[in-house]
Amino acid sequence: MAKLPVMSAAELIRDAYANDLGDRVHTAIDIRGVQAFYLKDGTLVIPGTNELSDWFDFNLQFGGRPMDGHGFEVVPGDSGTLWHGGFLEHAQIVYTFAKGLRPKFIVGHSLGAASAQIVGASLSTPTIAFASPKTCKSRGRMAGEGWVVNICRIDDTVCHAPPAFLGFRNVGSLYWLTPDEANPGEDHKIGNYMELLKLKRVQERVPTAWPA
């Protein structure tokens, strides 16, 4: 089976934010703030919100409506799985774009990582999700979760939201990256992840390619 190097996946996210995917793009969408790029090699790239402040501004308000209650609306998907409402809304747009393309790999970051978890599991497609928030509020594993890997920094605030005590979890497996010195809330950008992925101690315990 073909594998996607984790560092190459991170580089695709970096290039997407820099508008530097160039002629690698086969087709793309930009709908209601949801961006996704389908590349000629069959990889689907889903950027999200690279700045921590943007993440909270956008991800706690969807369709111009603030979330009710604790800020995390929960809605059921088609399979009955319970999802964070805003993440599901984003993922449904990406899924509609991706399902006919049948990507070979899916890569996402931040809000894009939330979508990547949902879309990757739904399509049973190898998926690498960086800086992943927790998307799911159902305890039972859904079919296709084994295709998804989440790579998170311990000091990235987004990776701890919505809080686990409310019952939210990641879809798929989860690997934590620990910097030498934690700087809570400041290490959400993909470049901060790439710095740690270069370290030998990280490569020894985190998959360097996916599927592992």
MDTraj code that builds the backbone (N, CA, C; nanometers):
import mdtraj as md
import numpy as np

residues = "MET ALA LYS LEU PRO VAL MET SER ALA ALA GLU LEU ILE ARG ASP ALA TYR ALA ASN ASP LEU GLY ASP ARG VAL HIS THR ALA ILE ASP ILE ARG GLY VAL GLN ALA PHE TYR LEU LYS ASP GLY THR LEU VAL ILE PRO GLY THR ASN GLU LEU SER ASP TRP PHE ASP PHE ASN LEU GLN PHE GLY GLY ARG PRO MET ASP GLY HIS GLY PHE GLU VAL VAL PRO GLY ASP SER GLY THR LEU TRP HIS GLY GLY PHE LEU GLU HIS ALA GLN ILE VAL TYR THR PHE ALA LYS GLY LEU ARG PRO LYS PHE ILE VAL GLY HIS SER LEU GLY ALA ALA SER ALA GLN ILE VAL GLY ALA SER LEU SER THR PRO THR ILE ALA PHE ALA SER PRO LYS THR CYS LYS SER ARG GLY ARG MET ALA GLY GLU GLY TRP VAL VAL ASN ILE CYS ARG ILE ASP ASP THR VAL CYS HIS ALA PRO PRO ALA PHE LEU GLY PHE ARG ASN VAL GLY SER LEU TYR TRP LEU THR PRO ASP GLU ALA ASN PRO GLY GLU ASP HIS LYS ILE GLY ASN TYR MET GLU LEU LEU LYS LEU LYS ARG VAL GLN GLU ARG VAL PRO THR ALA TRP PRO ALA".split()
xyz = np.array([
    [0.0836, -0.1199, 0.0000],
    [0.0000, 0.0000, 0.0000],
    [0.0875, 0.1256, 0.0000],
    [0.0476, 0.2246, -0.0768],
    [0.1208, 0.3511, -0.0818],
    [0.1139, 0.4213, 0.0528],
    [0.2225, 0.4908, 0.0891],
    [0.2286, 0.5649, 0.2136],
    [0.2620, 0.7112, 0.1841],
    [0.2132, 0.7996, 0.2691],
    [0.2428, 0.9419, 0.2573],
    [0.3349, 0.9823, 0.3723],
    [0.4561, 1.0321, 0.3440],
    [0.5429, 1.0789, 0.4524],
    [0.4751, 1.1913, 0.5313],
    [0.4837, 1.1841, 0.6631],
    [0.4185, 1.2841, 0.7474],
    [0.4757, 1.4231, 0.7212],
    [0.6070, 1.4338, 0.7018],
    [0.6656, 1.5639, 0.6734],
    [0.6166, 1.6193, 0.5394],
    [0.6001, 1.5329, 0.4406],
    [0.5460, 1.5788, 0.3115],
    [0.4036, 1.6299, 0.3277],
    [0.3257, 1.5646, 0.4131],
    [0.1898, 1.6106, 0.4403],
    [0.1921, 1.7488, 0.5033],
    [0.2828, 1.7703, 0.5987],
    [0.2947, 1.9008, 0.6629],
    [0.3362, 2.0077, 0.5623],
    [0.4239, 1.9729, 0.4715],
    [0.4679, 2.0681, 0.3689],
    [0.3525, 2.1087, 0.2773],
    [0.2615, 2.0151, 0.2499],
    [0.1444, 2.0489, 0.1677],
    [0.0559, 2.1498, 0.2386],
    [0.0373, 2.1323, 0.3694],
    [-0.0407, 2.2297, 0.4467],
    [0.0281, 2.3660, 0.4438],
    [0.1584, 2.3667, 0.4667],
    [0.2347, 2.4930, 0.4620],
    [0.2160, 2.5629, 0.3288],
    [0.2268, 2.4869, 0.2199],
    [0.2144, 2.5456, 0.0859],
    [0.0727, 2.5938, 0.0589],
    [-0.0267, 2.5244, 0.1142],
    [-0.1657, 2.5674, 0.0946],
    [-0.1882, 2.7038, 0.1593],
    [-0.1379, 2.7226, 0.2814],
    [-0.1527, 2.8523, 0.3483],
    [-0.0787, 2.9634, 0.2736],
    [0.0318, 2.9273, 0.2085],
    [0.1124, 3.0252, 0.1363],
    [0.0641, 3.0458, -0.0075],
    [-0.0477, 2.9804, -0.0439],
    [-0.0982, 2.9850, -0.1823],
    [0.0101, 2.9421, -0.2808],
    [0.0822, 2.8366, -0.2428],
    [0.1974, 2.7933, -0.3215],
    [0.1830, 2.6489, -0.3711],
    [0.0603, 2.5992, -0.3808],
    [0.0410, 2.4651, -0.4359],
    [0.0537, 2.4645, -0.5882],
    [0.0302, 2.5795, -0.6495],
    [0.0570, 2.5992, -0.7916],
    [-0.0093, 2.4978, -0.8816],
    [0.0689, 2.4459, -0.9782],
    [0.0123, 2.3560, -1.0781],
    [-0.0049, 2.2131, -1.0271],
    [0.0202, 2.1921, -0.8977],
    [-0.0108, 2.0611, -0.8392],
    [-0.1608, 2.0431, -0.8192],
    [-0.2372, 2.1534, -0.8227],
    [-0.3804, 2.1484, -0.7959],
    [-0.4567, 2.1035, -0.9206],
    [-0.5414, 2.0037, -0.9017],
    [-0.6312, 1.9594, -1.0089],
    [-0.7612, 2.0391, -1.0055],
    [-0.8199, 2.0496, -0.8854],
    [-0.9420, 2.1280, -0.8667],
    [-0.9517, 2.1677, -0.7204],
    [-1.0290, 2.2723, -0.6925],
    [-1.0360, 2.3243, -0.5553],
    [-1.1726, 2.3858, -0.5301],
    [-1.2048, 2.4038, -0.4011],
    [-1.3273, 2.4747, -0.3627],
    [-1.2933, 2.5827, -0.2607],
    [-1.3745, 2.6856, -0.2588],
    [-1.3700, 2.7894, -0.1559],
    [-1.5140, 2.8336, -0.1361],
    [-1.5836, 2.7663, -0.0434],
    [-1.7266, 2.7861, -0.0226],
    [-1.7516, 2.8233, 0.1222],
    [-1.8066, 2.9424, 0.1456],
    [-1.8400, 2.9860, 0.2824],
    [-1.7215, 2.9725, 0.3760],
    [-1.6036, 3.0032, 0.3243],
    [-1.4839, 2.9965, 0.4066],
    [-1.4216, 2.8587, 0.4158],
    [-1.4833, 2.7582, 0.3533],
    [-1.4294, 2.6220, 0.3519],
    [-1.3429, 2.6061, 0.2274],
    [-1.2139, 2.5799, 0.2495],
    [-1.1219, 2.5602, 0.1385],
    [-1.0714, 2.4171, 0.1361],
    [-1.0566, 2.3620, 0.0168],
    [-0.9978, 2.2297, 0.0001],
    [-0.9377, 2.2220, -0.1392],
    [-0.8246, 2.1516, -0.1481],
    [-0.7516, 2.1405, -0.2739],
    [-0.7310, 1.9928, -0.3063],
    [-0.7785, 1.9517, -0.4238],
    [-0.7540, 1.8155, -0.4705],
    [-0.6381, 1.8215, -0.5686],
    [-0.5293, 1.7530, -0.5343],
    [-0.4081, 1.7605, -0.6148],
    [-0.4067, 1.6540, -0.7242],
    [-0.3227, 1.6756, -0.8220],
    [-0.3148, 1.5843, -0.9357],
    [-0.2665, 1.4455, -0.8955],
    [-0.1964, 1.4357, -0.7820],
    [-0.1503, 1.3046, -0.7368],
    [-0.2539, 1.2328, -0.6511],
    [-0.3740, 1.2926, -0.6363],
    [-0.4815, 1.2272, -0.5627],
    [-0.4889, 1.2619, -0.4157],
    [-0.4098, 1.3596, -0.3695],
    [-0.4136, 1.4014, -0.2293],
    [-0.5117, 1.5163, -0.2110],
    [-0.5949, 1.5080, -0.1080],
    [-0.6876, 1.6146, -0.0728],
    [-0.6277, 1.6925, 0.0436],
    [-0.6080, 1.8226, 0.0270],
    [-0.5481, 1.9086, 0.1285],
    [-0.6546, 2.0035, 0.1826],
    [-0.6722, 2.0032, 0.3152],
    [-0.7761, 2.0851, 0.3783],
    [-0.7106, 2.1777, 0.4806],
    [-0.6770, 2.3006, 0.4424],
    [-0.6257, 2.3945, 0.5414],
    [-0.7397, 2.4412, 0.6312],
    [-0.7047, 2.5035, 0.7409],
    [-0.8092, 2.5513, 0.8318],
    [-0.7829, 2.6938, 0.8724],
    [-0.7577, 2.7141, 1.0000],
    [-0.7257, 2.8463, 1.0518],
    [-0.5881, 2.8369, 1.1148],
    [-0.4905, 2.9037, 1.0550],
    [-0.3514, 2.8887, 1.0965],
    [-0.3205, 2.9653, 1.2244],
    [-0.3938, 3.0737, 1.2499],
    [-0.3719, 3.1538, 1.3700],
    [-0.4662, 3.1082, 1.4811],
    [-0.4142, 3.0981, 1.6015],
    [-0.4963, 3.0543, 1.7142],
    [-0.6156, 3.1461, 1.7352],
    [-0.5963, 3.2771, 1.7239],
    [-0.7058, 3.3716, 1.7450],
    [-0.8155, 3.3525, 1.6415],
    [-0.7773, 3.3248, 1.5171],
    [-0.8766, 3.3012, 1.4119],
    [-0.9569, 3.1756, 1.4412],
    [-0.8902, 3.0740, 1.4979],
    [-0.9584, 2.9481, 1.5262],
    [-1.0767, 2.9721, 1.6187],
    [-1.0557, 3.0441, 1.7253],
    [-1.1643, 3.0664, 1.8195],
    [-1.2692, 3.1622, 1.7632],
    [-1.2267, 3.2607, 1.6843],
    [-1.3234, 3.3525, 1.6238],
    [-1.4177, 3.2775, 1.5307],
    [-1.3651, 3.1836, 1.4519],
    [-1.4440, 3.1159, 1.3496],
    [-1.5128, 2.9905, 1.4016],
    [-1.4428, 2.9133, 1.4811],
    [-1.4913, 2.7807, 1.5154],
    [-1.5936, 2.7769, 1.6268],
    [-1.6163, 2.8899, 1.6915],
    [-1.7242, 2.8951, 1.7901],
    [-1.8453, 2.9693, 1.7361],
    [-1.8434, 3.0004, 1.6064],
    [-1.9571, 3.0683, 1.5451],
    [-1.9691, 3.0215, 1.4012],
    [-2.0830, 2.9648, 1.3658],
    [-2.1044, 2.9116, 1.2311],
    [-2.2324, 2.9690, 1.1727],
    [-2.2272, 2.9996, 1.0462],
    [-2.3431, 3.0566, 0.9795],
    [-2.3845, 3.1892, 1.0396],
    [-2.2876, 3.2596, 1.1023],
    [-2.3180, 3.3877, 1.1633],
    [-2.3888, 3.3771, 1.2971],
    [-2.4030, 3.2531, 1.3486],
    [-2.4752, 3.2321, 1.4744],
    [-2.3798, 3.1783, 1.5798],
    [-2.3663, 3.2452, 1.6924],
    [-2.2844, 3.1900, 1.8008],
    [-2.3435, 3.0584, 1.8486],
    [-2.2564, 2.9658, 1.8917],
    [-2.3038, 2.8398, 1.9470],
    [-2.3771, 2.8663, 2.0789],
    [-2.4741, 2.7816, 2.1092],
    [-2.5515, 2.7966, 2.2315],
    [-2.4809, 2.7270, 2.3479],
    [-2.5247, 2.7555, 2.4678],
    [-2.4784, 2.6847, 2.5870],
    [-2.3302, 2.7016, 2.6098],
    [-2.2581, 2.5868, 2.6174],
    [-2.1155, 2.5906, 2.6472],
    [-2.0323, 2.6230, 2.5234],
    [-2.0973, 2.6517, 2.4098],
    [-2.0226, 2.6904, 2.2912],
    [-1.9962, 2.5772, 2.1956],
    [-2.0452, 2.4559, 2.2245],
    [-2.0158, 2.3417, 2.1395],
    [-2.1451, 2.2666, 2.1090],
    [-2.2132, 2.3068, 2.0056],
    [-2.3376, 2.2414, 1.9667],
    [-2.3069, 2.1010, 1.9154],
    [-2.3879, 2.0049, 1.9527],
    [-2.3694, 1.8653, 1.9127],
    [-2.4860, 1.8233, 1.8244],
    [-2.4550, 1.7626, 1.7091],
    [-2.5590, 1.7173, 1.6170],
    [-2.5235, 1.5768, 1.5674],
    [-2.6249, 1.4959, 1.5341],
    [-2.5962, 1.3614, 1.4826],
    [-2.5655, 1.3650, 1.3326],
    [-2.4708, 1.2813, 1.2908],
    [-2.4446, 1.2639, 1.1489],
    [-2.5362, 1.1596, 1.0901],
    [-2.5160, 1.1272, 0.9635],
    [-2.6032, 1.0308, 0.8954],
    [-2.5968, 0.8928, 0.9611],
    [-2.4798, 0.8585, 1.0183],
    [-2.4638, 0.7269, 1.0803],
    [-2.5142, 0.7245, 1.2241],
    [-2.5556, 0.8414, 1.2759],
    [-2.5987, 0.8507, 1.4137],
    [-2.4883, 0.8944, 1.5083],
    [-2.3640, 0.9004, 1.4600],
    [-2.2526, 0.9481, 1.5413],
    [-2.2762, 1.0945, 1.5778],
    [-2.2436, 1.1303, 1.7015],
    [-2.2624, 1.2677, 1.7484],
    [-2.1363, 1.3492, 1.7214],
    [-2.1542, 1.4653, 1.6579],
    [-2.0420, 1.5497, 1.6187],
    [-2.0583, 1.6918, 1.6718],
    [-1.9461, 1.7594, 1.6879],
    [-1.9466, 1.9046, 1.7074],
    [-2.0137, 1.9648, 1.5842],
    [-2.1172, 2.0451, 1.6052],
    [-2.1996, 2.0912, 1.4937],
    [-2.1241, 2.1697, 1.3886],
    [-2.0359, 2.2596, 1.4307],
    [-1.9619, 2.3395, 1.3350],
    [-1.8651, 2.2577, 1.2536],
    [-1.7975, 2.1607, 1.3186],
    [-1.7038, 2.0761, 1.2457],
    [-1.7776, 1.9892, 1.1438],
    [-1.8938, 1.9389, 1.1819],
    [-1.9707, 1.8567, 1.0881],
    [-2.0148, 1.9403, 0.9688],
    [-2.0574, 2.0639, 0.9938],
    [-2.1006, 2.1516, 0.8848],
    [-1.9866, 2.1730, 0.7846],
    [-1.8683, 2.1981, 0.8363],
    [-1.7501, 2.2156, 0.7512],
    [-1.7203, 2.0873, 0.6739],
    [-1.7223, 1.9737, 0.7454],
    [-1.6890, 1.8455, 0.6840],
    [-1.7888, 1.8049, 0.5758],
    [-1.9158, 1.8399, 0.5939],
    [-2.0158, 1.8035, 0.4927],
    [-1.9873, 1.8713, 0.3596],
    [-1.9376, 1.9953, 0.3657],
    [-1.9023, 2.0652, 0.2426],
    [-1.7832, 1.9962, 0.1765],
    [-1.6831, 1.9616, 0.2570],
    [-1.5647, 1.8944, 0.2023],
    [-1.6016, 1.7567, 0.1488],
    [-1.6872, 1.6839, 0.2213],
    [-1.7266, 1.5497, 0.1788],
    [-1.7973, 1.5528, 0.0439],
    [-1.8851, 1.6485, 0.0250],
    [-1.9558, 1.6607, -0.1029],
    [-1.8581, 1.6820, -0.2173],
    [-1.7523, 1.7590, -0.1905],
    [-1.6472, 1.7834, -0.2898],
    [-1.5635, 1.6583, -0.3132],
    [-1.5318, 1.5856, -0.2067],
    [-1.4327, 1.4779, -0.2143],
    [-1.4887, 1.3434, -0.2583],
    [-1.6161, 1.3158, -0.2299],
    [-1.6648, 1.1787, -0.2459],
    [-1.6564, 1.1291, -0.3895],
    [-1.6774, 1.2163, -0.4874],
    [-1.6676, 1.1741, -0.6262],
    [-1.5246, 1.1638, -0.6752],
    [-1.4323, 1.2310, -0.6058],
    [-1.2923, 1.2308, -0.6458],
    [-1.2176, 1.1094, -0.5920],
    [-1.2655, 1.0546, -0.4787],
    [-1.2041, 0.9392, -0.4132],
    [-1.0542, 0.9599, -0.3931],
    [-1.0148, 1.0540, -0.3095],
    [-0.8728, 1.0831, -0.2895],
    [-0.7955, 0.9628, -0.2354],
    [-0.6651, 0.9590, -0.2673],
    [-0.5776, 0.8539, -0.2160],
    [-0.5334, 0.8836, -0.0734],
    [-0.5169, 1.0121, -0.0433],
    [-0.4783, 1.0563, 0.0899],
    [-0.5553, 1.1844, 0.1222],
    [-0.5741, 1.2090, 0.2524],
    [-0.6337, 1.3344, 0.2996],
    [-0.5411, 1.3938, 0.4048],
    [-0.5172, 1.5245, 0.3943],
    [-0.4319, 1.5950, 0.4899],
    [-0.5074, 1.7187, 0.5367],
    [-0.5109, 1.7420, 0.6685],
    [-0.5804, 1.8600, 0.7206],
    [-0.5059, 1.9224, 0.8367],
    [-0.5350, 2.0488, 0.8627],
    [-0.4753, 2.1212, 0.9754],
    [-0.5821, 2.2046, 1.0430],
    [-0.5862, 2.2000, 1.1773],
    [-0.6759, 2.2839, 1.2563],
    [-0.8215, 2.2533, 1.2229],
    [-0.8981, 2.3527, 1.1804],
    [-1.0355, 2.3262, 1.1376],
    [-1.0365, 2.2251, 1.0234],
    [-0.9360, 2.2332, 0.9360],
    [-0.9224, 2.1348, 0.8288],
    [-0.8946, 1.9954, 0.8823],
    [-0.8271, 1.9874, 0.9985],
    [-0.8032, 1.8574, 1.0615],
    [-0.9325, 1.7993, 1.1179],
    [-1.0202, 1.8859, 1.1675],
    [-1.1511, 1.8393, 1.2133],
    [-1.2269, 1.7770, 1.0968],
    [-1.2294, 1.8470, 0.9838],
    [-1.2947, 1.7932, 0.8641],
    [-1.2275, 1.6655, 0.8173],
    [-1.0943, 1.6657, 0.8197],
    [-1.0196, 1.5493, 0.7715],
    [-1.0551, 1.4242, 0.8507],
    [-1.0708, 1.4378, 0.9824],
    [-1.1090, 1.3223, 1.0639],
    [-1.2416, 1.2641, 1.0174],
    [-1.3389, 1.3498, 0.9980],
    [-1.4738, 1.3054, 0.9619],
    [-1.4773, 1.2499, 0.8204],
    [-1.4186, 1.3240, 0.7264],
    [-1.4212, 1.2820, 0.5857],
    [-1.3352, 1.1579, 0.5655],
    [-1.2164, 1.1547, 0.6291],
    [-1.1282, 1.0398, 0.6136],
    [-1.1901, 0.9115, 0.6646],
    [-1.2547, 0.9181, 0.7810],
    [-1.3211, 0.7992, 0.8348],
    [-1.4397, 0.7594, 0.7490],
    [-1.5141, 0.8581, 0.6994],
    [-1.6325, 0.8297, 0.6172],
    [-1.5954, 0.7639, 0.4847],
    [-1.4806, 0.8042, 0.4270],
    [-1.4379, 0.7496, 0.2978],
    [-1.3380, 0.6354, 0.3124],
    [-1.3008, 0.6019, 0.4380],
    [-1.1970, 0.5002, 0.4636],
    [-1.0712, 0.5297, 0.3823],
    [-1.0229, 0.6533, 0.3956],
    [-0.9063, 0.7015, 0.3217],
    [-0.7947, 0.7344, 0.4198],
    [-0.6687, 0.6948, 0.3920],
    [-0.5575, 0.7314, 0.4797],
    [-0.5534, 0.8825, 0.5017],
    [-0.5551, 0.9242, 0.6283],
    [-0.5717, 1.0654, 0.6636],
    [-0.4721, 1.1055, 0.7715],
    [-0.4043, 1.2193, 0.7491],
    [-0.3143, 1.2767, 0.8491],
    [-0.3715, 1.4115, 0.8902],
    [-0.4007, 1.4259, 1.0190],
    [-0.4632, 1.5476, 1.0705],
    [-0.3694, 1.6130, 1.1716],
    [-0.3270, 1.7366, 1.1414],
    [-0.2373, 1.8108, 1.2295],
    [-0.3156, 1.9124, 1.3124],
    [-0.2723, 1.9318, 1.4374],
    [-0.3341, 2.0322, 1.5245],
    [-0.4845, 2.0083, 1.5360],
    [-0.5193, 1.8856, 1.5656],
    [-0.6580, 1.8410, 1.5576],
    [-0.7396, 1.8776, 1.6804],
    [-0.8532, 1.9426, 1.6624],
    [-0.9501, 1.9527, 1.7719],
    [-1.0246, 1.8209, 1.7856],
    [-1.0972, 1.8067, 1.8945],
    [-1.1787, 1.6871, 1.9166],
    [-1.3120, 1.7076, 1.8449],
    [-1.3529, 1.6105, 1.7673],
    [-1.4693, 1.6278, 1.6801],
    [-1.5922, 1.5488, 1.7229],
    [-1.5708, 1.4365, 1.7894],
    [-1.6762, 1.3365, 1.8076],
    [-1.7200, 1.3272, 1.9530],
    [-1.8497, 1.3041, 1.9765],
    [-1.9003, 1.2873, 2.1125],
    [-1.9678, 1.1517, 2.1314],
    [-1.9400, 1.0583, 2.0419],
    [-1.9902, 0.9217, 2.0575],
    [-1.8758, 0.8329, 2.1039],
    [-1.9027, 0.7471, 2.2017],
    [-1.7964, 0.6615, 2.2554],
    [-1.7594, 0.5503, 2.1586],
    [-1.8576, 0.4924, 2.0917],
    [-1.8298, 0.3819, 2.0016],
    [-1.7510, 0.4256, 1.8801],
    [-1.6536, 0.3448, 1.8418],
    [-1.5737, 0.3776, 1.7235],
    [-1.6566, 0.3582, 1.5971],
    [-1.6393, 0.4485, 1.5034],
    [-1.7086, 0.4375, 1.3762],
    [-1.6217, 0.3635, 1.2762],
    [-1.6839, 0.3018, 1.1769],
    [-1.6092, 0.2335, 1.0728],
    [-1.5188, 0.3335, 1.0017],
    [-1.3979, 0.2943, 0.9745],
    [-1.3056, 0.3803, 0.9016],
    [-1.2118, 0.4603, 0.9896],
    [-1.2296, 0.4556, 1.1243],
    [-1.1429, 0.5339, 1.2122],
    [-0.9964, 0.4912, 1.2029],
    [-0.9731, 0.3654, 1.1727],
    [-0.8364, 0.3157, 1.1672],
    [-0.7521, 0.3797, 1.0586],
    [-0.8160, 0.4488, 0.9658],
    [-0.7427, 0.5152, 0.8571],
    [-0.6922, 0.6531, 0.8970],
    [-0.7327, 0.7014, 1.0137],
    [-0.7051, 0.8402, 1.0525],
    [-0.5994, 0.8463, 1.1625],
    [-0.4998, 0.9332, 1.1450],
    [-0.4021, 0.9597, 1.2496],
    [-0.4008, 1.1097, 1.2794],
    [-0.4010, 1.1442, 1.4078],
    [-0.3951, 1.2829, 1.4528],
    [-0.2589, 1.3101, 1.5151],
    [-0.1976, 1.4210, 1.4775],
    [-0.0685, 1.4619, 1.5325],
    [-0.0871, 1.5979, 1.5979],
    [-0.0693, 1.6018, 1.7295],
    [-0.0991, 1.7219, 1.8070],
    [0.0195, 1.7618, 1.8940],
    [0.0346, 1.8921, 1.9164],
    [0.1326, 1.9422, 2.0130],
    [0.0648, 1.9545, 2.1486],
    [0.1371, 1.9141, 2.2526],
    [0.0812, 1.9180, 2.3867],
    [0.0516, 2.0610, 2.4298],
    [0.1223, 2.1596, 2.3692],
    [0.1041, 2.2997, 2.4070],
    [0.0173, 2.3769, 2.3093],
    [-0.0534, 2.3050, 2.2230],
    [-0.1446, 2.3678, 2.1268],
    [-0.2858, 2.3656, 2.1865],
    [-0.3369, 2.4812, 2.2211],
    [-0.4670, 2.4911, 2.2881],
    [-0.5787, 2.4270, 2.2068],
    [-0.5721, 2.4396, 2.0751],
    [-0.6771, 2.3855, 1.9883],
    [-0.6924, 2.2349, 2.0076],
    [-0.5816, 2.1656, 2.0322],
    [-0.5851, 2.0201, 2.0445],
    [-0.6573, 1.9726, 2.1700],
    [-0.6849, 2.0644, 2.2612],
    [-0.7542, 2.0294, 2.3855],
    [-0.9003, 2.0754, 2.3840],
    [-0.9476, 2.1174, 2.2683],
    [-1.0850, 2.1666, 2.2565],
    [-1.1610, 2.0873, 2.1493],
    [-1.2925, 2.0708, 2.1688],
    [-1.3668, 2.0945, 2.2927],
    [-1.3137, 2.0045, 2.4043],
    [-1.3309, 2.0440, 2.5290],
    [-1.2686, 1.9704, 2.6386],
    [-1.3200, 1.8276, 2.6523],
    [-1.2278, 1.7390, 2.6900],
    [-1.2620, 1.5973, 2.7029],
    [-1.3676, 1.5740, 2.8107],
    [-1.3711, 1.6593, 2.9142],
    [-1.4691, 1.6360, 3.0212],
    [-1.6120, 1.6548, 2.9715],
    [-1.6288, 1.7163, 2.8531],
    [-1.7620, 1.7270, 2.7935],
    [-1.7946, 1.6061, 2.7064],
    [-1.6998, 1.5119, 2.6980],
    [-1.7252, 1.3884, 2.6244],
    [-1.6714, 1.3861, 2.4828],
    [-1.6008, 1.4892, 2.4404],
    [-1.5481, 1.4929, 2.3036],
    [-1.4173, 1.4149, 2.2927],
    [-1.3927, 1.3594, 2.1753],
    [-1.2700, 1.2850, 2.1490],
    [-1.2298, 1.3013, 2.0026],
    [-1.1060, 1.2623, 1.9737],
    [-1.0595, 1.2597, 1.8352],
    [-1.1085, 1.1326, 1.7664],
    [-1.1220, 1.1402, 1.6367],
    [-1.1491, 1.0224, 1.5550],
    [-1.0151, 0.9678, 1.5062],
    [-0.9905, 0.8398, 1.5295],
    [-0.8656, 0.7790, 1.4865],
    [-0.7618, 0.7771, 1.5971],
    [-0.6382, 0.7422, 1.5615],
    [-0.5293, 0.7372, 1.6576],
    [-0.4749, 0.8771, 1.6832],
    [-0.4025, 0.8914, 1.7952],
    [-0.3565, 1.0236, 1.8376],
    [-0.2138, 1.0140, 1.8897],
    [-0.1271, 1.1005, 1.8367],
    [0.0113, 1.1106, 1.8825],
    [0.0371, 1.2534, 1.9283],
    [0.0987, 1.2642, 2.0469],
    [0.1296, 1.3955, 2.1025],
    [0.2766, 1.4291, 2.0803],
    [0.3041, 1.5523, 2.0381],
    [0.4398, 1.6037, 2.0250],
    [0.4676, 1.6936, 2.1451],
    [0.5819, 1.6731, 2.2087],
    [0.6173, 1.7511, 2.3272],
    [0.7444, 1.8312, 2.3000],
    [0.7360, 1.9640, 2.3011],
    [0.8555, 2.0457, 2.2808],
    [0.9431, 2.0460, 2.4055],
    [1.0663, 2.0921, 2.3907],
    [1.1556, 2.1017, 2.5058],
    [1.1006, 2.2000, 2.6086],
    [1.0402, 2.3084, 2.5582],
    [0.9784, 2.4072, 2.6462],
    [0.8380, 2.4379, 2.5936],
    [0.7395, 2.4071, 2.6743],
    [0.6012, 2.4313, 2.6318],
    [0.5700, 2.5802, 2.6339],
    [0.4921, 2.6229, 2.5358],
    [0.4512, 2.7627, 2.5261],
    [0.3023, 2.7634, 2.4953],
    [0.2177, 2.7393, 2.5954],
    [0.0745, 2.7156, 2.5721],
    [0.0078, 2.8235, 2.4871],
    [-0.0656, 2.7766, 2.3863],
    [-0.1450, 2.8673, 2.3050],
    [-0.0721, 2.9348, 2.1918],
    [0.0585, 2.9135, 2.1807],
    [0.1345, 2.9867, 2.0794],
    [0.1899, 2.8975, 1.9690],
    [0.1615, 2.7689, 1.9723],
    [0.2277, 2.6772, 1.8805],
    [0.1285, 2.6003, 1.7943],
    [0.0405, 2.6747, 1.7297],
    [-0.0641, 2.6144, 1.6479],
    [-0.0275, 2.6074, 1.5000],
    [0.0634, 2.6899, 1.4551],
    [0.0961, 2.6952, 1.3130],
    [0.1656, 2.5667, 1.2679],
    [0.1473, 2.5330, 1.1406],
    [0.2064, 2.4088, 1.0886],
    [0.3582, 2.4132, 1.0971],
    [0.4178, 2.5316, 1.0857],
    [0.5626, 2.5414, 1.0977],
    [0.6129, 2.4963, 1.2332],
    [0.5344, 2.5223, 1.3389],
    [0.5712, 2.4780, 1.4728],
    [0.5689, 2.3253, 1.4829],
    [0.4813, 2.2622, 1.4066],
    [0.4759, 2.1159, 1.4029],
    [0.5937, 2.0600, 1.3245],
    [0.6277, 2.1224, 1.2154],
    [0.7372, 2.0738, 1.1317],
    [0.8695, 2.0763, 1.2079],
    [0.8876, 2.1764, 1.2931],
    [1.0105, 2.1843, 1.3725],
    [1.0278, 2.0604, 1.4590],
    [0.9196, 2.0161, 1.5219],
    [0.9282, 1.8993, 1.6091],
    [0.9380, 1.7693, 1.5301],
    [0.8735, 1.7624, 1.4144],
    [0.8772, 1.6398, 1.3348],
    [1.0174, 1.6079, 1.2840],
    [1.1052, 1.7055, 1.2824],
    [1.2439, 1.6842, 1.2386],
    [1.3294, 1.6181, 1.3463],
    [1.2829, 1.6204, 1.4713],
    [1.3627, 1.5699, 1.5826],
    [1.3653, 1.4172, 1.5846],
    [1.4836, 1.3617, 1.6109],
    [1.4986, 1.2164, 1.6138],
    [1.4100, 1.1535, 1.7200],
    [1.4023, 1.2173, 1.8386],
    [1.3223, 1.1604, 1.9472],
    [1.1745, 1.1533, 1.9110],
    [1.1285, 1.2451, 1.8247],
    [0.9899, 1.2423, 1.7775],
    [0.9728, 1.1335, 1.6722],
    [1.0665, 1.1244, 1.5802],
    [1.0579, 1.0243, 1.4730],
    [1.0627, 0.8818, 1.5261],
    [1.1202, 0.8635, 1.6455],
    [1.1293, 0.7298, 1.7035],
    [0.9968, 0.6801, 1.7602],
    [0.9006, 0.7709, 1.7844],
    [0.7755, 0.7250, 1.8462],
    [0.6495, 0.7704, 1.7730],
    [0.6664, 0.8557, 1.6716],
    [0.5529, 0.9025, 1.5917],
    [0.5712, 0.8514, 1.4495],
    [0.4667, 0.8016, 1.3851],
    [0.4827, 0.7518, 1.2483],
    [0.5461, 0.8572, 1.1581],
    [0.6418, 0.8144, 1.0771],
    [0.7031, 0.9056, 0.9809],
    [0.6315, 0.9006, 0.8464],
    [0.5436, 0.8025, 0.8289],
    [0.4613, 0.7917, 0.7090],
    [0.3297, 0.7262, 0.7497],
    [0.2276, 0.7496, 0.6668],
    [0.0951, 0.6951, 0.6960],
    [0.0312, 0.6417, 0.5694],
    [-0.0319, 0.5217, 0.5768],
    [-0.0505, 0.4367, 0.6937],
    [0.0828, 0.3825, 0.7458],
    [0.0914, 0.3631, 0.8762],
    [0.2158, 0.3179, 0.9400],
    [0.2460, 0.1738, 0.8989],
])
top = md.Topology()
chain = top.add_chain()
for i, resn in enumerate(residues, 1):
    res = top.add_residue(resn, chain, resSeq=i)
    for name in ("N", "CA", "C"):
        top.add_atom(name, md.element.get_by_symbol(name[0]), res)
traj = md.Trajectory(xyz[None], top)
